[in-house]
Amino acid sequence: MVFAFDPVTEVHTPIRLIAKRVDFLSGSAKRADLVDVVFSGGLVRLQGGKAVLYAGISDAEAHRIEIPDPFLAYEQR
């Protein structure tokens, strides 16, 4: 998820999901209750409005996906 936070006013924008488990490849899980869990690991911003999101998937694997850069909207205000 992403959001912008203004430390002066302590106000934040609405939270926006940038990826869900279904957006990643299928894979194994440590336990049944962890199948749909995504642990964000990092984000690398690329040229051309794209980004690579790294994540721990189902508490068993590491994946990455390319997504639209989620921070561009906050920079274009």
Secondary structure, DSSP 8 states (H G I E B T S, - for coil): -B--EETTTTEE---B----GGGS-----SSGGGTT-EEEEEEEE-GGGEEEEEEEETTTEEEEEEEE-TTHHHHT-
